[in-house]
Every structure is written in C-alpha cells, then in structure tokens.
Amino acid sequence: MTVFAVEYVYDAESSEARDATRPAHREWTAGLAQDGTLLASGPYGDGAGALLIFKAADEQALNEVLKQDPFAAAGAISGTRTMIWAPLTGLLAGHAA
C-alpha cells in the first residue's frame, strides 16, 4: 500500500455547500479511518482547504475513493493536489511502503 497526501482547496463561495454536507463528509471520513484507508485528516485553520492522508494500492484506487466524498458530490472542492508521501518519522512512520 502507498501513502498519499491529498490537499483539498476550497473556494470561499463553497462554504454553504461544505456546511450542508459536512456531517456526511465526516461520516465518510470516519468510516475510512475505521477501515484503515484514511490515516489522518482535517481542515486548515484558515478554512481554505484541508489535508487528508490516505493508504491506497495506487492513485487510481485513491481516486475512486475520493469520488465518493460528499464534498466532491456537492461541488465543495475547487481543486486537489495528490502526492505520494513517505512518512519516515513520527506516528505515521509505520505506514511508509
């Protein structure tokens, strides 16, 4: 499994859509965390985006998971940046491939 860092970017205009779908989004992330697919996630302090750390077989599998995010369905995400990430130190270090 590969670890991916996914950055969500939000437009200020999407705050209503995010507020409306946040409970479903958090239920989705909780389920992924429970099954080990999502290692960590949370919004940036300025509200302009979020960082999510996933484990997936490859980028295609990750993209299939991301399509299921209620924020994506609501059009609340204006952009994403996905990178393979190798956590070498700290609490997530055991997840590096």
C-alpha angles and dihedrals in degrees: 000000000000126000116229130192110211120192119199119203119204129199117222087239091063095064093099092051091047093049091050095048100034094101091053091043091052091047088052093049092046091054092049091048091050092054093045097248094111115050099180140343143171146144125269114253093245093055092237095118148321142249122229125184115205139179114217139154091244142332093278091056090047091051090053089055093047092053088064094060110116088220089061092049090050093050090242095134115076096182145356135205118198125192135171105245130196111203103202101167133036137021095330096046093101090064097062113116 
